[in-house]
């Protein structure tokens, strides 16, 4: 009796194995599971435009992401349920935010919290 194989091999055009699809829990075990059960922190990426605005131009990551996504402060403040001026203060480069605040901002922007932290 053969065991059920849970992996799928995907071949290239020449018929040679090119990729293997494995269950997500096995993938996490191979690379080291993140504390939140999601992808490992190494997989957090930031577009070069966001990084440049933050590192070269000196704007906060929050503002850099908002501008990269083409959103106004008003749009993000409405999504968060705060005033525009309140949100404006959150974008200041010298602001230090609680994790819960970063989670609300990340949710409003549609990004991961880890993408808003240095």
MARSEPA-611931 format. One record per residue: x, y, z of N, C-alpha, C, CB in turn; residue in three letters. Coordinates in steps of 0.02 Angstrom, whole numbers, plus 50000, padded with zeros to 5 digits. Glycine has a CB too. Layout:
// MARSEPA-611931
XYZXYZXYZXYZALA/...
// end
This chain:
// MARSEPA-611931
500424994150000500005000050000500455006250000499525000050061UNK/500305011049958500705017049956500365022549996500805019349883UNK/500785026950024500535032550064500295038050017501075035250112UNK/499805041750041499545047350002500075052849999498885050050033UNK/500265054949940500765060249931500405066949929501185059149867UNK/500615071549973500295078049978500665083449939500225080150050UNK/501175081549902501555086449864501385085949790502315085449874UNK/501415091649756501275091649684501905094149650500655096049666UNK/502145090449600502725092449562502495095649497503205086449549UNK/502755101349483502585104949422503205105049377502325112249437UNK/503135102549317503705102049271503735108049225503645095649230UNK/504335109349201504415114649150504225111849082505145117349150UNK/504315115749029504105113548962504485107448938504195119148913UNK/505095106448964505485100648944505325094348984506215102148950UNK/504865094949030504665089149070505085088249133504705083149029UNK/505555092649145505975092149205505605095449264506665095449193UNK/505665092649324505345095749383505605102949392505485091649446UNK/505135107649401505325114649410505095117349478505025118849355UNK/504525115049503504245117449565503925111649603503735123049553UNK/503875112449668503505107649709503015111649752503985103349753UNK/502385109749750501875112949791501805108649854501185113649753UNK/501895111749912501835108249975501295111550017502515108150014UNK/500985107850063500505110950108500825116650148500205105750156UNK/500435121750161500695127850193501005126350262500135132950201UNK/500705121850301500975120250367501665117050361500505115650406UNK/501785113050309502445110250298502935115650278502415104750245UNK/502715120250236503145125850217503365129750279502775130550167UNK/502885131350323503055135050384503555131150426502425136550424UNK/503475124650431503935120550470504635120750439503685113250474UNK/504675121050372505325121150339505685127750349505235119850265UNK/505325133250347505645139850350505625142950419505325144550302UNK/505275139850466505225142650533504595146650539505835146850551UNK/504115144150576503455147250581503505154050616502975142750618UNK/503165158950589503125165550620502675165150681502855170850569UNK/502775169550729502395169450791501645170450781502665174750838UNK/501455173950728500745175150716500435169750672500645181950685UNK/500815164650655500555159250613500545161050539499865157450635UNK/500775166950522500795169050452501475167750422500615176550446UNK/501645171650373502295170750340502855173150386502315174450274UNK/503445170350379504015172650418504155180050405504635168450403UNK/504445183450455504595190550449505055192150390504905193150512UNK/505455187250369505905188350312505525189850248506355182350302UNK/504885187950245504485188850185504135195650183503985183450180UNK/504275200050230503975206750230504365210950181503985209950302UNK/504005213750133504325217850082504035224850081504265214650014UNK/504425229550054504215236450047504425238649977504535241150103UNK/503955241549939504145243949872504705249049875503535247049837UNK/505125249049824505695253649823505475260949829506105252549758UNK/504905262749801504665269649805504515271549877504035270549762UNK/504235266949915504085268149986504735268850025503645262450015UNK/505205264250013505855264550047506225270950032506285258450028UNK/506215273049969506565279249949506255285249983506535280049872UNK/505595285749983505255291450015505425291750090504495290950006UNK/505465285850121505615285650192506355287050206505425278850221UNK/506795283650172507505284050187507855290150157507845277950162UNK/507655292150097507975297750064507625304350078508005296549988UNK/506955304350071506575310550081506405311850154505945310250039UNK/506475306750196506355307750268505635307850291506665314050288UNK/505175305450249504475305250270504365298750309503995305650209UNK/503835298650349503685292550387503485286950340503135293950439UNK/503555280850363503335275150323502575275450312503515268550358UNK/502215277950360501485278550353501315283150295501165281150419UNK/501635288950294501505293750239501745290850172501845300550253UNK/502325287750173502605284950111502135279750082503295281850124UNK/501865275350124501385270350101500755273650075501225265450157UNK/500485278550112499865281850091499945284950022499655287250142UNK/500495288550013500615291849948500725286649893501215296549953UNK/501085281249909501195275949860500545272849837501665270449889UNK/500075272249883499425269249868498935274249837499115266349931UNK/499145280549831498725285549800498125287749842498475283049734UNK/498205287349907497665289249953497785296149982497575284050008UNK/497245299649999497305306050034497265304850109496745310950010UNK/497485309850147497425309350220496685308750239497745315550254UNK/496265312150204495545311850218495275304750209495155316650172UNK/495465301450155495235294650142495445289850197495485292250074UNK/496075290350218496335285850269496005287450337497105286450275UNK/495925293850352495615295750416494895293150420495635303350425UNK/494525293450364493845290750364493845283250375493495292450297UNK/494305279750343494365272550352494515270750425494905269650306UNK/494895275150458495085273850528494565276350578495755277050543UNK/494135280950555493645283850601493945289150646493335278550642UNK/494435292850620494755298250657494725304650615495495296550677UNK/494875310250646494875316550608495485316750562494875322650656UNK/495435320850510496005321450464496605324350500495815325850404UNK/496485329250544497045332250580497365327250628496815338550618UNK/496945322950657497215317750701497645312850663496645314050736UNK/497405310950604497795306450562498435309850539497385304050502UNK/498395316250522498975320050500499535319650552498785327350487UNK/499355320050615499855319550669500185312550669499525320950737UNK/499805307450651500075300650650500605299750597499515295650638UNK/500585303950545501065303450490501735306850505500775306250428UNK/501765310550559502395314150574502965309050583502315318550637UNK/503555310550554504105305850558504355304450629504685308350516UNK/504245309150675504485308250743503995304750789504655314950772UNK/503415302750762502905299450804503095292250818502215299750769UNK/502975290150879503055283150899502365280650916503565282250959UNK/502155275250883501475272850891501445266350931501155271750823UNK/500885265550966500745259150998500595254050943500155259651048UNK/500695247750959500565242350911499835242650888500725235450942UNK/499365244050935498655244150917498515249750867498225245150980UNK/498845255450874498765260950826499035258950758499105267350851UNK/499625255850758499915253550694499465248450660500605250550707UNK/499135244250699498685239350669498095242750635498435234450723UNK/497835248050666497275251750636497495255250572496995256950685UNK/498085258150574498345261650514498475256550459499005265450531UNK/498785250950476498935245750427498295243150395499325239850459UNK/497785242250435497145239850409496845244950361496655238450467UNK/496885251350379496605256650336496985257050270496635263350372UNK/497635255750272498045256150211498045249550172498755257950229UNK/497855244150204497865237650172498565234650168497585238150103UNK/498975236050219499645233250221499735229550287500185238850213UNK/500305226150295500455222750357500785227650407500925216650345UNK/500665226550470500955230850522501715231050514500775228250593UNK/502015225350499502745225050492503015229550436502965217850479UNK/502585231250389502785235650335502785243050355502335234650275UNK/502535244450415502515251350440503045252750493501825252750467UNK/503455247750508503955248650560504655248050531503855243550616UNK/505105251650559505815251450537506145245050560506215257550563UNK/
// end
